[in-house]
Amino acid sequence: MTQAAILERKRSGAAEFQPASARAKDDAAMLKAAANLTRDLNVPRSGIYWADMLGSALLGYAALLGAMVVRPAWLAVGCGLIAVLALYRAGSFIHELTHIKKGAVKGFRFAWNLVIGVPLLIPSFMYEGVHNQHHAKRYYGTVDDPEYLPLALMHPWTLPVFLIAAALAPVGMLIRFGILAPLSLLSSRLRTIVVGRYSGLQINPKFVRPKPEGEFARDWAWQEAAASVWAIALVAMVATGVIPLRAFLIFLAVSSGVMFLNQVRTLVAHLWENEGEPMSVTAQFLDSVNVPPPATLPVLWAPVGLRYHALHHLLPGLPYHALGEAHRRLCRELDARSVYHQSTHRHLSALVSRLAAQTLTNRRKSA
């Protein structure tokens, strides 16, 4: 059954881009199995969360410091690559924060923001409330989904732009928190723009974020204030020579690498084939991607359970450390003809090649 799970989705001709209405029926057997076989896996294990996040952050910052102080270029580059991978893993816990119940892992949200969110200028409010809408059945793949673009149906030039924008994100975050956030306190009009347009880790440029309310507004306020103080202090320390320019540029390069790697992962998290119509849960699952073992590199580019992204869309509340076991149980339970196996793909390069080929096909069709 494990071998049967390594199946590639195959499409051809007119069936390649079916409208959502043609894929509206849910696979009841798969959904039932997913719910029944994983009931005992829903509780997050605090020890795993703390050890993984703090260990990754410690390794990442140690490697970042190494990249700043060592002199042989090859060693500095090596330390920088380790810093990117480790801080990317630590940063990926922002995804878990949007799904685990508040207080389920006590103090974790605050600690993550203190250790990763504020220093890297990606506080959790930038993702919480945004990502949840991506999982709403009526929003996924539509114009109201902040994390969806039909990339497979767009022009080839959109893919490099998609990646370049991520690489430049750290500079954008410095401007957002160091300049726009303080200035927005003096202008209600600017504040509306900052909240609506520049306060979400999103890829849909049409998405406008509503003003936060209640307890979330309080969380937003302290996180934004802390990130703004850090951004201003960082630039000031560089300008006055307290932090050497070389060290600052290395910090920006590592931050850029983290954002770029995450964007590459985002590029293959879905097949991006929906044209804006509402989709069934099964259709959403088939538009998403699992890259399970025996592939090994996803441990690096899709950490913290992100290699099971399709399964995550079936069971968004399942803790990241339980997704591997959930996948194994479903592979044992569901036969080779099950829709479940159609979300499984072999590796990153095949997914990128598939997406690029589809955009090139779109260009020829539109020519």
C-alpha positions in Angstrom: 0.0 0.0 0.0 2.9 2.3 0.6 4.0 1.9 -3.0 0.5 2.6 -4.1 0.7 5.9 -2.3 3.4 7.2 -4.6 1.1 7.9 -7.5 1.2 11.0 -9.7 -1.9 12.8 -10.7 -2.4 12.3 -14.4 -4.5 14.6 -16.5 -4.7 15.3 -20.2 -6.6 17.3 -22.8 -9.8 19.1 -21.8 -9.9 17.4 -18.5 -6.8 19.1 -17.2 -8.6 22.1 -15.9 -12.0 20.9 -14.9 -14.4 23.6 -13.4 -15.1 23.2 -9.7 -18.7 22.2 -10.5 -17.3 19.1 -12.3 -15.5 18.1 -9.1 -18.2 19.1 -6.6 -18.9 15.6 -5.1 -16.9 14.8 -1.9 -15.3 11.4 -1.5 -17.3 10.2 1.5 -15.1 7.1 2.2 -11.9 9.2 2.4 -13.4 11.9 4.6 -14.9 9.4 6.9 -11.6 7.5 7.2 -9.7 10.7 7.8 -12.0 11.6 10.7 -12.3 8.2 12.3 -8.6 7.1 12.1 -7.2 10.2 13.6 -9.4 11.0 16.6 -6.6 10.1 19.1 -4.0 12.3 17.3 -5.7 15.7 17.9 -3.9 16.8 21.1 -0.7 18.9 20.5 2.3 17.6 22.5 3.8 20.6 24.2 7.2 19.1 24.7 7.6 18.6 20.9 6.5 22.1 20.1 8.9 23.7 22.6 11.9 21.6 21.9 11.5 21.8 18.1 10.9 25.6 17.9 13.5 26.6 20.5 16.1 24.2 19.2 15.6 25.4 15.6 15.8 29.0 16.7 19.0 28.4 18.7 20.7 26.7 15.8 19.5 29.4 13.4 20.7 32.3 15.5 24.0 30.6 16.3 24.6 30.0 12.6 23.6 33.6 11.8 26.2 34.8 14.3 28.7 32.5 12.7 28.0 33.9 9.3 28.6 37.4 10.6 31.9 36.8 12.4 33.7 34.1 10.4 36.1 35.3 7.7 36.6 32.5 5.1 33.8 33.2 2.6 32.9 29.5 2.1 32.4 29.1 5.9 30.3 32.2 6.2 28.1 31.0 3.3 27.8 27.6 4.9 26.7 29.2 8.2 24.3 31.4 6.3 22.7 28.4 4.7 22.3 26.6 8.0 20.8 29.8 9.5 18.2 30.0 6.6 17.1 26.4 7.0 17.0 26.5 10.8 15.2 29.9 11.1 12.8 28.8 8.3 11.9 25.8 10.4 11.4 27.9 13.5 9.5 30.5 11.5 7.2 27.8 10.1 5.6 27.4 13.5 3.5 30.5 12.6 1.4 28.1 10.7 0.8 26.0 13.8 -0.2 29.1 15.8 -3.1 29.7 13.4 -4.6 26.2 14.0 -3.9 25.1 17.6 -6.3 26.4 20.2 -5.1 29.4 22.1 -3.6 28.1 25.4 -3.3 24.5 24.1 0.5 24.9 24.4 0.7 27.5 27.1 2.9 30.5 26.4 4.0 29.3 23.0 2.4 32.1 21.0 4.1 34.8 23.1 7.4 33.0 23.1 7.4 32.4 19.4 6.7 36.1 18.8 9.5 37.0 21.2 12.0 34.6 19.7 11.1 34.6 16.0 8.2 36.8 15.1 9.5 40.2 16.2 13.2 39.7 15.5 12.4 38.6 11.9 9.6 41.1 11.5 6.9 38.5 10.9 4.8 38.7 14.1 2.0 36.2 14.2 -0.8 38.7 13.6 0.4 38.9 10.0 -0.8 35.3 9.5 -3.4 34.7 12.1 -6.9 35.5 10.7 -5.4 35.5 7.2 -4.5 31.8 6.9 -7.8 30.7 8.6 -9.7 32.2 5.8 -7.7 30.1 3.3 -9.2 27.0 5.0 -12.8 28.2 4.9 -14.7 25.9 2.5 -16.6 28.7 0.8 -13.4 30.8 0.3 -10.7 28.4 -0.8 -9.5 29.1 -4.3 -11.9 32.1 -4.8 -11.1 35.8 -5.0 -11.8 36.0 -1.2 -8.9 33.6 -0.4 -5.9 35.6 0.7 -3.5 32.7 0.0 -4.6 31.6 -3.5 -3.8 32.6 -7.0 -4.5 30.5 -10.1 -0.8 30.4 -10.9 -1.2 27.4 -13.2 -3.5 29.5 -15.4 -1.3 32.6 -15.4 1.6 33.7 -17.6 5.1 32.3 -17.1 6.5 35.7 -15.9 4.3 35.5 -12.8 6.4 32.7 -11.3 9.7 34.6 -11.1 7.9 37.7 -9.9 6.2 35.6 -7.3 9.7 34.5 -6.0 11.4 37.8 -6.3 8.7 39.5 -4.3 9.4 37.1 -1.4 13.2 37.7 -1.6 12.5 41.5 -1.2 10.1 41.0 1.7 12.6 41.7 4.6 13.2 45.2 3.2 9.4 45.7 2.8 8.9 44.6 6.4 11.5 47.2 7.6 9.5 49.9 5.8 6.2 48.6 7.0 7.1 48.5 10.7 9.8 51.1 10.8 8.1 53.8 8.8 4.5 53.1 7.9 3.3 51.8 11.3 4.5 54.9 13.3 3.2 57.3 10.6 -0.2 55.5 10.5 -0.8 56.6 14.1 -1.0 60.1 12.8 -3.3 59.5 9.8 -6.5 57.4 9.9 -6.4 57.1 6.1 -2.9 55.7 6.1 -3.8 53.4 9.0 -6.7 52.0 7.0 -4.3 51.3 4.1 -1.6 49.7 6.4 -4.1 47.5 8.1 -6.0 46.5 5.0 -3.1 46.1 2.5 0.1 45.7 4.4 -0.8 43.5 7.4 -1.0 40.0 6.0 1.3 37.3 4.7 -0.8 36.8 1.6 -0.4 36.3 -2.1 -3.7 37.5 -3.3 -3.2 41.3 -4.1 -7.0 41.8 -4.1 -7.5 40.8 -0.5 -8.2 43.6 2.0 -7.9 42.8 5.6 -10.6 44.0 8.0 -9.7 46.0 11.2 -9.0 43.7 14.1 -11.4 43.5 17.0 -11.5 42.3 20.6 -8.6 40.2 22.1 -7.0 39.8 18.7 -6.8 43.6 18.4 -4.8 43.7 21.7 -2.5 40.9 20.5 -2.0 42.8 17.2 -1.2 46.1 19.0 1.6 44.7 21.2 3.1 42.6 18.4 3.1 45.6 16.0 4.5 47.9 18.6 7.3 45.5 19.4 8.1 44.9 15.8 8.2 48.7 15.1 10.5 49.4 18.0 12.8 46.7 16.8 12.8 47.9 13.2 13.6 51.4 14.2 16.2 50.4 16.7 17.9 48.1 14.1 18.1 50.8 11.5 19.3 53.3 14.1 22.1 50.9 15.3 23.3 50.4 11.8 23.3 54.1 11.0 25.3 54.9 14.2 27.7 52.0 13.6 26.7 50.0 16.7 25.9 47.2 14.3 28.4 46.8 11.4 26.9 47.2 7.9 28.2 43.8 6.9 26.4 42.1 9.8 23.2 43.9 8.9 23.4 42.9 5.3 24.0 39.3 6.3 20.9 39.5 8.5 18.9 40.8 5.6 20.3 38.1 3.3 19.4 35.3 5.7 15.9 36.8 6.3 15.5 37.0 2.5 16.6 33.4 2.1 14.0 32.3 4.7 11.2 34.2 2.9 12.4 32.9 -0.5 12.5 29.3 0.6 9.0 29.7 2.1 7.8 31.1 -1.2 9.3 28.1 -3.1 7.4 25.8 -0.8 4.2 27.9 -1.3 4.7 27.5 -5.1 4.2 23.8 -4.8 1.8 23.6 -1.8 -1.1 23.6 -4.3 -1.6 22.9 -7.9 -3.2 26.3 -8.3 -5.7 25.1 -11.0 -8.9 26.6 -9.7 -10.4 29.5 -11.6 -12.3 31.1 -8.7 -15.3 28.9 -8.2 -16.1 27.4 -4.8 -14.7 23.9 -4.4 -15.7 20.8 -2.4 -13.5 19.5 0.3 -12.3 16.7 -1.9 -11.5 19.2 -4.8 -9.6 21.4 -2.4 -7.7 18.3 -1.3 -6.8 17.3 -4.8 -5.6 20.9 -5.5 -3.2 20.5 -2.6 0.0 18.5 -2.3 1.5 15.8 -0.1 5.2 14.9 -0.5 5.6 12.1 2.0 8.5 9.6 2.5 10.5 8.1 0.9 11.3 11.6 -0.3 13.8 13.1 2.1 14.5 16.7 1.0 10.9 17.9 2.1 12.2 17.7 5.6 14.2 20.8 4.7 11.9 22.7 2.4 8.5 21.7 3.8 9.2 21.4 7.6 6.8 21.3 10.5 4.3 19.1 8.8 4.1 21.2 5.6 5.1 18.1 3.5 1.5 16.8 4.3 -0.2 20.0 3.0 -3.1 18.1 1.3 -3.7 16.1 4.4 -3.6 19.3 6.4 -6.5 20.6 4.3 -8.5 17.5 5.2 -7.6 17.8 8.9 -6.5 21.4 9.6 -6.7 21.0 13.4 -4.3 18.0 13.5 -0.9 19.0 15.1 2.1 18.9 12.8 3.8 16.1 14.7 0.7 13.8 14.1 0.4 14.2 10.3 3.0 11.5 9.5 1.1 8.9 11.6 -2.2 10.0 10.1 -0.9 9.6 6.6 0.4 6.1 7.4 -2.9 5.1 8.8 -4.8 6.4 5.8 -2.5 4.6 3.4 -3.1 1.3 5.2 -6.8 1.8 5.3 -7.6 3.1 1.8 -6.9 1.0 -1.2 -4.9 2.0 -4.2 -8.0 3.3 -6.1 -8.7 5.9 -3.3 -8.7 9.6 -4.2 -6.4 10.0 -1.2 -3.4 8.8 -3.1 -3.9 11.2 -5.9 -2.6 14.1 -3.8 0.8 12.4 -3.4 3.7 13.7 -5.4 7.3 12.6 -5.6 9.5 15.7 -5.3 9.9 19.5 -5.6 11.4 19.6 -9.1 8.5 17.6 -10.6 6.0 20.0 -9.1 7.8 23.1 -10.2 8.3 21.7 -13.7 4.6 20.8 -13.9 3.6 24.4 -12.9 6.1 26.0 -15.3 4.9 23.8 -18.2 1.3 24.8 -17.6 2.1 28.5 -17.6 4.0 28.0 -20.9 1.0 26.2 -22.4 -1.2 29.2 -21.3 1.2 31.6 -23.2 1.0 29.5 -26.4 -2.8 29.4 -26.1 -3.1 33.1 -25.6 -0.6 34.0 -28.4 
